[in-house]
Amino acid sequence: MKESDRYLKIVQWSEEDACYIGTCPGLMLGGVHGDNEIDVYVELCEAIEECIQIYQEDGDALPEATAKPYSGQFNLDVGCELHKALSIAALQVNESLEHFCINKLKQHTHLHHV
């Protein structure tokens, strides 16, 4: 496994920029861009390798890995008022609070199929 395999690589279309944008959050600021998704991914991988090389040449520790397995669980501190509002909204549609929140998160992130 290469050191760069420890980092999440994201390539997505940007309506605002009218091109593909490649980023590696947690490792490097900024990113790369272009008209071809595959070319942007290749360029992103090269930029990540260069970034890691700079960290190593400077003797700096690499940031924590971002390409990692996810447990499917996380905790949120939403405050009393939001907790109450979500609980009431869930009750109104006859869902558990957990399922209600999961469905709202899926809708907001466009992950309806997950």
N, C-alpha and C positions, 0 to 999 in steps of 0.2 A: 504494500500500500504506500502510495506517495503521501507526503505531508499535506499536499493540496486536497487530497481526498477527504480530509477532516472538515472541509469548509463547504457550506451550502452555496451552490451557484444558481443564480436566478436570471433567466432571460425571459423578458416579457415585452409585448407590444406597448408602446406609449402613444396614445392618441394625440397628446399634447405635442410630442416631438416628431410624430409621424415616422417612427423608426423603432427598431428593437433596441432595448436597453439591457445590458448585462451588468449585474452587481454581485458582490460577495459581502453581504452585511456581516459585520463583526470582525472582518479582516482588513478591508480597505475602504476608504472613502471614495466616493465617485464610482465610476464604472466605465464601460465601453458601449459603443452604439454603432448601428449600421442597418442596412436594408435587408440583410439576409440573416435569418435566425441562427442557422448553423455557423455561419462565419462569425457572428457575434459571440456564440458560445466558445468557439476555438480561440478567438481573441481574448475573451474573458479568462479562459484557462491559462493562456500565456501571461496575462497580466497578474494573475494570482501567483504563478510560479515566480515571476519577477519580484512581487511584493514579499513573498516568503524569503527569497534570496536576500533582499535588503534587510529584513528583520535579522536573519542569521549573520550577515556581514557586520551589522551594527551590534551584534551580541545581545539583542533584545529577545525576550521571551515572546513566543507567538501567542496571540489571543486564544481564548478558549474555543474549542471546536464548535462549529455550528451545524455540521452534518452529523446528526446523532439520532438514535431512535427516540421516539416520543411515547410516553406512557399512556397518553390519552386522558390524563388528569392534570388539572391545575386548580389552584385556589384563587378566588377573587375576594377582595374586601370592597364591597359595593356600597357600604353605608346603610344605615337603617331605613331611610326613606326609599331608596331604590330597591332594597330587598323587599320592602312591603309592597311597592308598586308592582314589581315582577311577580310576587306571590299572588297578588290579587288578579293580575292579568292571566296568569296560568290557571287559576281556579275558574275564571270566566270562560275559558275554552276547554275546561275539563282535562287539563294536562298536569303532570307533575312539574314542579319548578325546574327540575333538571332537564326534562325533555323540552319544556317551553324555551328555556335559555339556549339549549343546543340548537333547536330549530331556528331561533332568531339569529344566532351566530352563523349558521349555515346560510340563511337568506342574505345576511349582510356581506358575507365573504364569497357568495356565489358558489358554494359547495353543496348544492342540493343533492348531489348523487352520493355523498359520503355518508 
